[in-house]
Amino acid sequence: MASRFQLVDSDESDYENEDSNEEKRVEDRRQWFDDSSEEEDETRIVRSQKVKKWEILTNHCSKIKNKLKIQDYASTVSEFEELNKQLSKSENVIQAEGIPVFYIRTLARLEDAVNNLTKESQKKLSSNNAKSFNKLKANLKKHNKTYEEDINKFRANPIESEESSESESESEEKPKAKDKKKVEDKKIQGKGKKKSESEDEDEEEDDEEDDDKEDSDEEEWGEGSSDKDSSDVDERPVDPQNRRAFWTIKEDAKDEKEKKVDDNKRKPRDKKEDIKESKKEEQKKETFTPEVISAKLKEILERRTKKASNPEAYIQDVKNLLSYCKDSELSLQMLNLLSLLEIENSKDTITAVMPRSVWTSLYDYTLRTLTIYSPKLPLPENLDETRQAIIASLALRVERLSKELTKSFKYLDAKSSEYATRLSDTILLSRLINKVIKFYEAIEDKKNISRLAVLAIYEIHYIHDDLLGEMRAKSKDFTNEVFYSITDSQAYINKLSALVFKEGELRDKVFTGLMVSYHHALHGRYAEARKYFLMSNTSSLHNDLTIQVFTNRVIVQIGLSAFYIGNIPAAFKSLNEIVSTHRLKELLAQTISLTKEKAAIQDDKKRAMPYHMYMSTDVIETVYFICAMITDLPKMAMNPSEPDKYTLSRYFKKLLDFHDRQASTGLTEGFREFIIAAAHKLRKGYWKEAYEVLEGLDTWRFVPRQGEVKKFLLENLKECGMITYLLTYSDYYENFSKKQLSEKFEIDVKRVEKALNPLILAGDIDAYWDGDFLILKPPSMNKNEAAGEKGKEKAQHADMTEKLNELSNYLAHAGDSKFGVSNRKKKTLRRPN
């Protein structure tokens, strides 16, 4: 043991003659210090149950945080379940200490990650990851109800992570522990044996370093701390285990240090400093001459050609140069370069839509180019190639802005606030189009004027004048806005369309003709809408999807306009082409089928119309069924034996038969049930009751000029009721007077003659006029009646064969059950040809 604890080498002769008592004393003291250090190590290893449990929980929380960063929801679910298991195991500690803050922080982090994930990013997840995400979302919704109050308190006052604070405290304690050990070693060495001269020099250097550290610590703690340390020198504990508490920084010293830092931050800046900074900025602007700016632009373009290039950094550099630039030519070049860089940067984004920040920046760049060019009008004839390219790029930029805006409408949720903000951008776009058109008119560039005229018509062709009036009434300042300043939209669109028809390309002409036709049909001008639709020549571009969609929209709107003016046959003819296919939303590009593959869904999104340009499918189907009812009920009454043979709308006939087969009908709820109820009334000639039923439809609030449309509908219902009544009850009457029919159905006498003359000439009604009376001929065996009787006989034979077949099946079943015969086959009777 003596060789183990000996402080010096055995070769030294200076310490060999010392007393053995002094050696024992030193050895005992060294033994005591070694034992105390070993006890300290043992106490550090021992940990409480709280520390153990908290360490396990924090490990799971950190794993969940890392998995959320990479969107690995499968492992996040497993870690979350394991975390809850460990939390249930540590119930005793939680009852004593309470729920830990880091656990509440993890719940809030999970909730934010689930809520902030967009639908587009959810679609990009794998199937397994998407299932795990849905499972995590459902589990969190149930689990966080118990901790809802704690999560709300945490969100109101979020606490920093405990791990960081613990690590900082440990890092502060480590150097202090080292200083403590050095002081203890000095004391032990001073009381022990003497060392060699070289070792004494080293110890002196260490002591000086320790003193310097102590002095620096005192300076950091503040002025008052030096007095306290001088008074507490005698109070330093002898026990090494209690020395750590003595060497830690006191709370009062910490508070004083924080107060000093806050006082330094709160000092207001002097006016002299602000003046100096403004002078420096002015000097920078003076130093940025056009030559310097052009040289730096070349450097930026050279750096841009490299592979590892950051476009956002280049955009920021060019913006900084533009802020210092005063030359108009250089600023035009930089604005053109910025627009190109913004467009290229938008291609690299995750979503296919250009962000709104990029869109607004491009809008500002085009406005700034126009402000630079406007004082120079009219421009000289001999322009450089760069200036000509910039002038031609204005129309391209506006077209790109229009395309990106319509694309953003297709990919956004129509009920979100972002969609409403993007709708306000349409007014900005129309203002920009108007300014660029005026610029091109000043330089007499007709081709670009025709291209921009198409965009201007597209922005306003689907808006009714009544809606423009409401927008004008609600707006505060409408003097500078294009939408609100247009009082006569028809004249505005006719002026722009004339430019397109003269100077535009083939596709622009067709597209403009369809939009002009749609605008006329929207305002009830059926003849003009039909005229422009026939002039548009859509067959030349039958492969273009957008032209197909707009063609279908125009056909439907022309049918609605014909109904609004009371032209029921024309409305039925145009609507029957689209509605009878049972694919109304698909043909109007107002739906996206999610059952298809991803490529097909993307094609549907490209072809789809924006939500604010949708046509009401309920109004379209309501108008179609009313027109079908008015056209088909007289033909069904004319041929009661074979109604399916002469009806024009099979869709309406199937709907009518379905309701006739119902044993009991409830309350009328949908628009189809209202129309079927009106059809049953109109079959019997009750035109007033039919009109009252149709007047209760909810779709009338979407129809413009309801009063005029309802008047036209009432006249058509009277006429239809009169014809169906005559055809249904002609066998029970010999004659009708014109006055009697006009009083019964409240129609003019002239209109009675006008409605019945075509039926008499066609032979649908076997009658003739005798003055003011309609004489009905007695039934005779003409060809039509003979065919009708043959049809009745066939129907009777068909009923008899069905009854005989039922009887034979019943007898066969009864005989088999009686005599046990099961494999015998019975032949069914044939129907007569």
TITORGU-306568 format. One record per residue (C-alpha): residue in three letters; x, y, z. Coordinates in steps of 0.25 Angstrom, whole numbers, padded with zeros to 4 digits, always signed. Layout:
REM residues N
ALAXYZ ...
***
This chain:
REM residues 833
MET+0000+0000+0000 ALA+0012+0009+0003 SER+0017+0008-0012 ARG+0003+0011-0017 PHE+0001+0024-0010 GLN+0015+0029-0011 LEU+0016+0043-0016 VAL+0031+0043-0021 ASP+0040+0034-0028 SER+0049+0024-0020 ASP+0062+0029-0026 GLU+0061+0043-0018 SER+0070+0043-0006 ASP+0064+0055+0001 TYR+0052+0049+0007 GLU+0058+0035+0011 ASN+0062+0040+0025 GLU+0048+0046+0029 ASP+0040+0040+0041 SER+0031+0028+0039 ASN+0020+0036+0047 GLU+0019+0047+0037 GLU+0018+0037+0025 LYS+0007+0030+0032 ARG+0000+0043+0034 VAL+0001+0046+0019 GLU-0003+0033+0015 ASP-0016+0033+0024 ARG-0019+0047+0018 ARG-0018+0042+0004 GLN-0026+0030+0007 TRP-0037+0039+0012 PHE-0037+0047+0000 ASP-0037+0035-0010 ASP-0049+0029-0002 SER-0057+0042-0003 SER-0055+0043-0018 GLU-0059+0029-0020 GLU-0072+0032-0011 GLU-0075+0044-0020 ASP-0074+0035-0033 GLU-0083+0025-0026 THR-0094+0036-0023 ARG-0093+0041-0037 ILE-0097+0027-0043 VAL-0109+0026-0034 ARG-0122+0032-0040 SER-0136+0034-0035 GLN-0148+0027-0041 LYS-0153+0040-0047 VAL-0140+0042-0055 LYS-0141+0028-0061 LYS-0155+0030-0065 TRP-0153+0044-0071 GLU-0141+0039-0079 ILE-0149+0028-0085 LEU-0160+0037-0089 THR-0151+0048-0094 ASN-0144+0038-0103 HIS-0158+0034-0110 CYS-0161+0049-0111 SER-0148+0052-0118 LYS-0151+0040-0128 ILE-0165+0045-0131 LYS-0159+0059-0134 ASN-0149+0053-0144 LYS-0159+0044-0151 LEU-0169+0056-0153 LYS-0158+0064-0160 ILE-0156+0053-0171 GLN-0171+0050-0171 ASP-0170+0035-0167 TYR-0183+0033-0161 ALA-0182+0018-0159 SER-0171+0019-0149 THR-0177+0031-0143 VAL-0190+0023-0140 SER-0181+0012-0133 GLU-0173+0022-0125 PHE-0186+0029-0121 GLU-0192+0016-0116 GLU-0179+0012-0108 LEU-0179+0026-0102 ASN-0193+0024-0097 LYS-0189+0011-0091 GLN-0177+0016-0084 LEU-0186+0028-0079 SER-0196+0018-0073 LYS-0184+0010-0066 SER-0180+0023-0059 GLU-0193+0026-0052 ASN-0187+0027-0038 VAL-0177+0038-0043 ILE-0187+0046-0050 GLN-0197+0046-0038 ALA-0185+0052-0030 GLU-0179+0061-0040 GLY-0190+0064-0050 ILE-0190+0062-0066 PRO-0177+0066-0072 VAL-0176+0078-0081 PHE-0169+0071-0092 TYR-0180+0061-0093 ILE-0190+0072-0095 ARG-0180+0079-0105 THR-0180+0066-0113 LEU-0195+0065-0113 ALA-0196+0079-0119 ARG-0185+0076-0129 LEU-0192+0064-0134 GLU-0205+0072-0135 ASP-0199+0083-0143 ALA-0192+0073-0152 VAL-0205+0066-0155 ASN-0213+0079-0157 ASN-0203+0086-0166 LEU-0201+0075-0176 THR-0208+0079-0188 LYS-0217+0070-0197 GLU-0207+0071-0209 SER-0196+0065-0200 GLN-0205+0055-0194 LYS-0207+0049-0208 LYS-0192+0048-0210 LEU-0191+0039-0198 SER-0189+0024-0201 SER-0201+0015-0197 ASN-0195+0010-0184 ASN-0191+0024-0180 ALA-0204+0029-0183 LYS-0211+0018-0175 SER-0202+0021-0163 PHE-0205+0036-0165 ASN-0220+0034-0164 LYS-0218+0025-0152 LEU-0209+0035-0145 LYS-0220+0046-0148 ALA-0231+0037-0142 ASN-0223+0033-0130 LEU-0219+0048-0127 LYS-0233+0053-0128 LYS-0237+0043-0117 HIS-0225+0044-0108 ASN-0223+0059-0108 LYS-0237+0061-0102 THR-0232+0057-0088 TYR-0220+0067-0089 GLU-0228+0078-0096 GLU-0226+0088-0085 ASP-0211+0086-0084 ILE-0209+0087-0099 ASN-0217+0100-0099 LYS-0208+0105-0087 PHE-0195+0101-0094 ARG-0200+0108-0107 ALA-0203+0121-0099 ASN-0189+0121-0093 PRO-0180+0111-0100 ILE-0168+0107-0091 GLU-0154+0104-0097 SER-0149+0090-0097 GLU-0144+0085-0083 GLU-0133+0077-0090 SER-0126+0090-0095 SER-0127+0096-0081 GLU-0121+0084-0075 SER-0110+0083-0085 GLU-0106+0097-0082 SER-0106+0095-0067 GLU-0097+0083-0069 SER-0088+0091-0078 GLU-0087+0102-0067 GLU-0084+0092-0056 LYS-0073+0084-0063 PRO-0062+0095-0063 LYS-0066+0098-0049 ALA-0064+0084-0045 LYS-0050+0084-0051 ASP-0046+0096-0043 LYS-0051+0090-0031 LYS-0042+0077-0033 LYS-0030+0086-0036 VAL-0032+0093-0023 GLU-0033+0080-0015 ASP-0021+0075-0022 LYS-0013+0087-0018 LYS-0017+0085-0003 ILE-0013+0071-0003 GLN+0000+0073-0010 GLY+0003+0085+0000 LYS+0001+0076+0012 GLY+0008+0064+0006 LYS+0023+0061+0002 LYS+0031+0071-0005 LYS+0033+0069-0020 SER+0044+0072-0030 GLU+0048+0086-0034 SER+0042+0083-0048 GLU+0029+0079-0042 ASP+0028+0091-0033 GLU+0030+0100-0045 ASP+0018+0093-0052 GLU+0009+0094-0040 GLU+0012+0109-0039 GLU+0008+0111-0053 ASP-0005+0103-0051 ASP-0008+0112-0038 GLU-0006+0124-0046 GLU-0016+0119-0057 ASP-0026+0116-0046 ASP-0025+0130-0040 ASP-0027+0136-0053 LYS-0039+0128-0056 GLU-0045+0132-0042 ASP-0042+0146-0045 SER-0049+0146-0058 ASP-0061+0139-0052 GLU-0062+0150-0041 GLU-0062+0160-0052 GLU-0073+0153-0059 TRP-0082+0152-0047 GLY-0082+0167-0044 GLU-0076+0177-0035 GLY-0084+0173-0023 SER-0080+0158-0024 SER-0065+0162-0020 ASP-0069+0167-0007 LYS-0078+0155-0004 ASP-0066+0145-0008 SER-0057+0152+0001 SER-0066+0151+0013 ASP-0069+0136+0009 VAL-0055+0131+0009 ASP-0055+0126+0023 GLU-0069+0120+0020 ARG-0064+0110+0010 PRO-0068+0096+0013 VAL-0057+0086+0017 ASP-0065+0074+0012 PRO-0062+0072-0003 GLN-0077+0067-0006 ASN-0082+0081-0002 ARG-0072+0089-0009 ARG-0080+0089-0023 ALA-0091+0097-0016 PHE-0081+0108-0012 TRP-0075+0109-0026 THR-0088+0111-0034 ILE-0092+0124-0038 LYS-0102+0131-0029 GLU-0116+0135-0034 ASP-0114+0149-0030 ALA-0102+0150-0038 LYS-0109+0144-0050 ASP-0121+0154-0049 GLU-0111+0166-0048 LYS-0104+0161-0061 GLU-0118+0159-0068 LYS-0122+0173-0064 LYS-0109+0179-0070 VAL-0112+0172-0083 ASP-0126+0177-0083 ASP-0122+0192-0080 ASN-0112+0191-0091 LYS-0122+0186-0101 ARG-0132+0197-0097 LYS-0123+0209-0100 PRO-0129+0217-0111 ARG-0121+0219-0123 ASP-0115+0233-0125 LYS-0120+0242-0137 LYS-0105+0243-0141 GLU-0104+0228-0144 ASP-0117+0229-0153 ILE-0111+0240-0160 LYS-0098+0233-0162 GLU-0105+0221-0168 SER-0113+0229-0177 LYS-0101+0236-0182 LYS-0094+0222-0185 GLU-0106+0218-0193 GLU-0105+0231-0201 GLN-0091+0228-0203 LYS-0094+0214-0208 LYS-0104+0219-0218 GLU-0094+0229-0223 THR-0083+0218-0225 PHE-0093+0209-0233 THR-0091+0215-0246 PRO-0097+0209-0259 GLU-0083+0203-0263 VAL-0082+0197-0249 ILE-0096+0191-0250 SER-0094+0185-0264 ALA-0081+0179-0259 LYS-0088+0173-0247 LEU-0099+0168-0256 LYS-0089+0160-0265 GLU-0084+0154-0252 ILE-0097+0149-0248 LEU-0100+0143-0262 GLU-0087+0136-0262 ARG-0090+0130-0248 ARG-0103+0126-0253 THR-0097+0117-0263 LYS-0091+0108-0252 LYS-0098+0095-0248 ALA-0099+0098-0233 SER-0107+0111-0235 ASN-0117+0117-0225 PRO-0128+0125-0234 GLU-0133+0132-0221 ALA-0120+0138-0218 TYR-0118+0143-0232 ILE-0132+0149-0232 GLN-0129+0156-0219 ASP-0115+0161-0225 VAL-0122+0167-0237 LYS-0133+0173-0228 ASN-0122+0180-0220 LEU-0116+0185-0233 LEU-0129+0190-0238 SER-0131+0198-0225 TYR-0118+0206-0228 CYS-0120+0207-0243 LYS-0124+0221-0249 ASP-0122+0218-0264 SER-0135+0214-0271 GLU-0129+0204-0281 LEU-0121+0196-0270 SER-0134+0196-0262 LEU-0142+0190-0274 GLN-0132+0179-0276 MET-0132+0176-0261 LEU-0147+0175-0261 ASN-0147+0166-0272 LEU-0136+0157-0266 LEU-0144+0157-0253 SER-0157+0153-0260 LEU-0149+0141-0266 LEU-0143+0137-0253 GLU-0156+0137-0246 ILE-0162+0128-0257 GLU-0151+0118-0256 ASN-0151+0118-0241 SER-0166+0115-0241 LYS-0164+0103-0250 ASP-0155+0096-0239 THR-0166+0097-0228 ILE-0173+0085-0223 THR-0187+0089-0227 ALA-0191+0091-0242 VAL-0197+0105-0239 MET-0189+0118-0239 PRO-0188+0124-0224 ARG-0196+0137-0222 SER-0183+0144-0218 VAL-0177+0141-0231 TRP-0189+0145-0239 THR-0190+0158-0232 SER-0175+0161-0234 LEU-0177+0158-0249 TYR-0189+0167-0249 ASP-0180+0178-0243 TYR-0169+0176-0253 THR-0179+0178-0265 LEU-0185+0191-0259 ARG-0171+0197-0256 THR-0167+0194-0271 LEU-0179+0201-0275 THR-0176+0213-0266 ILE-0162+0214-0272 TYR-0168+0213-0287 SER-0180+0222-0285 PRO-0172+0236-0285 LYS-0164+0232-0297 LEU-0177+0230-0306 PRO-0177+0230-0318 LEU-0165+0221-0319 PRO-0155+0223-0331 GLU-0156+0213-0342 ASN-0142+0208-0342 LEU-0141+0201-0329 ASP-0131+0191-0324 GLU-0133+0176-0324 THR-0133+0176-0309 ARG-0144+0187-0308 GLN-0153+0180-0318 ALA-0152+0167-0310 ILE-0156+0174-0298 ILE-0168+0180-0304 ALA-0172+0167-0310 SER-0170+0160-0297 LEU-0181+0169-0290 ALA-0192+0161-0297 LEU-0185+0148-0294 ARG-0184+0152-0279 VAL-0199+0156-0278 GLU-0203+0143-0285 ARG-0194+0135-0275 LEU-0201+0142-0263 SER-0215+0139-0269 LYS-0211+0124-0270 GLU-0205+0123-0257 LEU-0217+0130-0250 THR-0227+0121-0257 LYS-0218+0109-0253 SER-0218+0113-0238 PHE-0233+0114-0238 LYS-0234+0099-0243 TYR-0224+0094-0232 LEU-0230+0102-0220 ASP-0241+0099-0211 ALA-0253+0108-0215 LYS-0257+0110-0201 SER-0244+0115-0196 SER-0240+0129-0193 GLU-0228+0128-0203 TYR-0238+0126-0214 ALA-0245+0139-0210 THR-0231+0146-0210 ARG-0228+0140-0224 LEU-0242+0145-0229 SER-0237+0159-0226 ASP-0225+0157-0235 THR-0235+0156-0247 ILE-0237+0171-0245 LEU-0222+0174-0245 LEU-0221+0166-0257 SER-0232+0173-0265 ARG-0225+0186-0261 LEU-0212+0181-0266 ILE-0218+0176-0279 ASN-0225+0190-0282 LYS-0212+0197-0279 VAL-0204+0188-0289 ILE-0214+0189-0300 LYS-0213+0204-0299 PHE-0198+0203-0300 TYR-0199+0195-0312 GLU-0210+0204-0318 ALA-0200+0215-0317 ILE-0189+0208-0325 GLU-0200+0202-0334 ASP-0196+0187-0332 LYS-0209+0180-0336 LYS-0205+0166-0334 ASN-0202+0167-0320 ILE-0215+0176-0318 SER-0223+0164-0323 ARG-0216+0154-0314 LEU-0219+0163-0302 ALA-0233+0165-0306 VAL-0236+0150-0305 LEU-0231+0151-0291 ALA-0240+0163-0288 ILE-0252+0157-0293 TYR-0249+0144-0285 GLU-0249+0152-0272 ILE-0263+0158-0274 HIS-0271+0149-0283 TYR-0277+0140-0272 ILE-0282+0152-0264 HIS-0296+0157-0265 ASP-0299+0172-0265 ASP-0307+0171-0253 LEU-0295+0165-0245 LEU-0286+0177-0250 GLY-0297+0187-0245 GLU-0296+0180-0231 MET-0281+0180-0231 ARG-0281+0195-0235 ALA-0291+0199-0224 LYS-0283+0191-0213 SER-0269+0197-0218 LYS-0264+0210-0212 ASP-0255+0214-0223 PHE-0258+0209-0237 THR-0253+0220-0245 ASN-0240+0213-0249 GLU-0245+0199-0249 VAL-0248+0193-0263 PHE-0259+0184-0257 TYR-0267+0195-0250 SER-0265+0205-0261 ILE-0272+0197-0272 THR-0286+0200-0272 ASP-0290+0194-0286 SER-0283+0181-0287 GLN-0288+0177-0300 ALA-0282+0189-0307 TYR-0269+0187-0300 ILE-0268+0172-0304 ASN-0273+0175-0319 LYS-0261+0186-0320 LEU-0251+0176-0315 SER-0256+0164-0323 ALA-0256+0172-0336 LEU-0241+0174-0334 VAL-0239+0159-0332 PHE-0248+0155-0344 LYS-0239+0164-0353 GLU-0225+0162-0348 GLY-0225+0149-0339 GLU-0221+0135-0342 LEU-0231+0124-0345 ARG-0232+0118-0331 ASP-0234+0132-0325 LYS-0245+0135-0335 VAL-0252+0122-0331 PHE-0250+0124-0316 THR-0255+0139-0317 GLY-0267+0135-0325 LEU-0271+0125-0314 MET-0269+0135-0303 VAL-0277+0145-0310 SER-0288+0135-0313 TYR-0288+0131-0298 HIS-0289+0146-0294 HIS-0301+0148-0303 ALA-0308+0136-0298 LEU-0306+0139-0284 HIS-0314+0152-0286 GLY-0325+0145-0293 ARG-0321+0150-0307 TYR-0324+0136-0314 ALA-0324+0141-0328 GLU-0310+0148-0327 ALA-0304+0136-0319 ARG-0309+0126-0329 LYS-0303+0135-0340 TYR-0289+0136-0334 PHE-0289+0121-0330 LEU-0291+0117-0345 MET-0280+0127-0349 SER-0270+0121-0340 ASN-0267+0109-0348 THR-0264+0100-0337 SER-0262+0087-0346 SER-0248+0092-0350 LEU-0243+0091-0336 HIS-0250+0078-0332 ASN-0238+0072-0325 ASP-0236+0084-0316 LEU-0241+0081-0302 THR-0244+0095-0297 ILE-0251+0098-0310 GLN-0260+0085-0308 VAL-0263+0090-0294 PHE-0267+0104-0298 THR-0275+0098-0309 ASN-0283+0090-0299 ARG-0285+0102-0290 VAL-0290+0111-0301 ILE-0300+0100-0306 VAL-0306+0099-0292 GLN-0306+0114-0290 ILE-0313+0116-0303 GLY-0324+0106-0299 LEU-0326+0114-0286 SER-0327+0127-0293 ALA-0338+0121-0303 PHE-0345+0116-0290 TYR-0344+0130-0284 ILE-0351+0136-0296 GLY-0362+0125-0297 ASN-0356+0117-0309 ILE-0359+0103-0303 PRO-0356+0095-0316 ALA-0342+0102-0318 ALA-0338+0100-0303 PHE-0342+0086-0303 LYS-0334+0083-0316 SER-0321+0089-0311 LEU-0322+0084-0296 ASN-0326+0070-0301 GLU-0312+0068-0307 ILE-0305+0070-0294 VAL-0314+0066-0283 SER-0319+0053-0289 THR-0305+0047-0289 HIS-0305+0046-0273 ARG-0292+0053-0273 LEU-0295+0067-0272 LYS-0284+0071-0261 GLU-0274+0064-0269 LEU-0277+0070-0282 LEU-0277+0084-0276 ALA-0264+0081-0269 GLN-0269+0083-0255 THR-0265+0070-0248 ILE-0252+0062-0246 SER-0254+0047-0245 LEU-0245+0042-0234 THR-0247+0027-0238 LYS-0238+0029-0250 GLU-0223+0028-0250 LYS-0214+0039-0247 ALA-0211+0043-0261 ALA-0226+0044-0264 ILE-0228+0052-0252 GLN-0218+0062-0256 ASP-0224+0063-0270 ASP-0238+0065-0264 LYS-0232+0077-0255 LYS-0225+0083-0267 ARG-0239+0082-0275 ALA-0247+0087-0263 MET-0253+0100-0262 PRO-0251+0110-0250 TYR-0262+0109-0239 HIS-0267+0123-0241 MET-0270+0120-0255 TYR-0278+0108-0253 MET-0292+0107-0258 SER-0303+0103-0249 THR-0307+0088-0253 ASP-0320+0089-0245 VAL-0325+0100-0253 ILE-0321+0093-0266 GLU-0328+0080-0262 THR-0340+0088-0257 VAL-0341+0095-0270 TYR-0339+0082-0278 PHE-0350+0074-0271 ILE-0360+0086-0272 CYS-0357+0086-0287 ALA-0359+0071-0288 MET-0372+0071-0281 ILE-0378+0082-0290 THR-0373+0075-0303 ASP-0376+0060-0299 LEU-0389+0061-0291 PRO-0398+0064-0304 LYS-0391+0053-0312 MET-0393+0043-0300 ALA-0408+0047-0300 MET-0408+0045-0315 ASN-0403+0031-0315 PRO-0408+0025-0301 SER-0405+0010-0306 GLU-0390+0013-0310 PRO-0386+0025-0302 ASP-0371+0021-0303 LYS-0371+0021-0318 TYR-0374+0036-0320 THR-0367+0042-0308 LEU-0355+0051-0311 SER-0349+0050-0297 ARG-0346+0036-0292 TYR-0340+0042-0279 PHE-0353+0049-0276 LYS-0362+0037-0279 LYS-0353+0027-0270 LEU-0354+0037-0259 LEU-0369+0038-0261 ASP-0371+0023-0261 PHE-0363+0021-0249 HIS-0372+0030-0241 ASP-0384+0024-0246 ARG-0379+0010-0241 GLN-0378+0015-0227 ALA-0388+0010-0218 SER-0388+0023-0209 THR-0381+0036-0212 GLY-0377+0045-0200 LEU-0375+0060-0200 THR-0368+0067-0212 GLU-0354+0070-0208 GLY-0345+0071-0221 PHE-0348+0078-0234 ARG-0351+0065-0241 GLU-0362+0062-0232 PHE-0368+0076-0234 ILE-0368+0074-0249 ILE-0374+0060-0248 ALA-0385+0065-0239 ALA-0388+0077-0249 ALA-0388+0067-0261 HIS-0399+0059-0254 LYS-0407+0071-0252 LEU-0405+0076-0267 ARG-0409+0062-0272 LYS-0423+0065-0267 GLY-0423+0079-0272 TYR-0421+0086-0259 TRP-0411+0096-0264 LYS-0413+0106-0252 GLU-0409+0095-0242 ALA-0397+0091-0250 TYR-0392+0105-0250 GLU-0394+0106-0235 VAL-0386+0094-0233 LEU-0375+0099-0243 GLU-0375+0113-0236 GLY-0370+0106-0223 LEU-0357+0102-0229 ASP-0345+0107-0222 THR-0337+0108-0235 TRP-0344+0121-0239 ARG-0335+0129-0230 PHE-0323+0126-0240 VAL-0331+0130-0252 PRO-0330+0145-0257 ARG-0342+0153-0259 GLN-0351+0143-0252 GLY-0364+0151-0255 GLU-0363+0151-0270 VAL-0359+0136-0271 LYS-0370+0132-0262 LYS-0380+0139-0271 PHE-0375+0131-0283 LEU-0376+0118-0276 LEU-0390+0121-0272 GLU-0394+0123-0286 ASN-0387+0110-0291 LEU-0394+0103-0280 LYS-0408+0108-0284 GLU-0405+0103-0298 CYS-0400+0090-0294 GLY-0412+0087-0285 MET-0422+0091-0296 ILE-0416+0081-0306 THR-0414+0070-0296 TYR-0429+0072-0291 LEU-0434+0071-0306 LEU-0426+0059-0309 THR-0430+0052-0296 TYR-0445+0054-0296 SER-0448+0056-0311 ASP-0456+0043-0311 TYR-0466+0049-0301 TYR-0469+0062-0308 GLU-0475+0065-0322 ASN-0470+0079-0323 PHE-0463+0091-0316 SER-0465+0106-0317 LYS-0454+0115-0318 LYS-0460+0124-0307 GLN-0461+0112-0298 LEU-0446+0108-0300 SER-0441+0122-0298 GLU-0449+0124-0285 LYS-0445+0110-0280 PHE-0430+0112-0282 GLU-0430+0127-0282 ILE-0424+0128-0296 ASP-0428+0138-0307 VAL-0437+0133-0319 LYS-0426+0135-0329 ARG-0416+0127-0321 VAL-0426+0116-0320 GLU-0427+0115-0335 LYS-0411+0116-0336 ALA-0409+0105-0327 LEU-0419+0095-0333 ASN-0418+0097-0348 PRO-0404+0090-0349 LEU-0410+0078-0341 ILE-0422+0078-0351 LEU-0414+0079-0363 ALA-0405+0067-0358 GLY-0416+0058-0355 ASP-0413+0057-0340 ILE-0427+0062-0337 ASP-0439+0057-0346 ALA-0447+0070-0347 TYR-0450+0083-0355 TRP-0454+0097-0353 ASP-0468+0101-0355 GLY-0469+0116-0352 ASP-0466+0118-0337 PHE-0467+0103-0334 LEU-0457+0091-0335 ILE-0465+0079-0340 LEU-0460+0066-0336 LYS-0462+0055-0346 PRO-0468+0042-0341 PRO-0459+0030-0339 SER-0457+0022-0352 MET-0448+0011-0356 ASN-0437+0019-0363 LYS-0423+0014-0364 ASN-0418+0020-0351 GLU-0430+0014-0343 ALA-0428+0001-0349 ALA-0414+0001-0345 GLY-0418+0005-0331 GLU-0428-0007-0330 LYS-0417-0016-0335 GLY-0409-0011-0324 LYS-0420-0013-0314 GLU-0422-0027-0318 LYS-0407-0030-0317 ALA-0407-0024-0303 GLN-0419-0033-0299 HIS-0412-0045-0305 ALA-0399-0042-0297 ASP-0407-0041-0284 MET-0414-0054-0287 THR-0400-0061-0290 GLU-0394-0056-0277 LYS-0406-0060-0269 LEU-0405-0074-0275 ASN-0391-0075-0272 GLU-0393-0072-0258 LEU-0404-0082-0257 SER-0395-0093-0263 ASN-0384-0090-0254 TYR-0393-0090-0242 LEU-0399-0104-0246 ALA-0385-0109-0249 HIS-0380-0105-0235 ALA-0392-0111-0228 GLY-0391-0124-0236 ASP-0376-0126-0233 SER-0379-0123-0218 LYS-0390-0133-0218 PHE-0384-0145-0226 GLY-0369-0142-0223 VAL-0365-0139-0237 SER-0354-0129-0237 ASN-0346-0130-0251 ARG-0358-0129-0260 LYS-0357-0117-0269 LYS-0369-0109-0274 LYS-0370-0101-0287 THR-0375-0087-0286 LEU-0385-0082-0296 ARG-0381-0073-0307 ARG-0387-0060-0310 PRO-0394-0058-0323 ASN-0386-0050-0333 
***
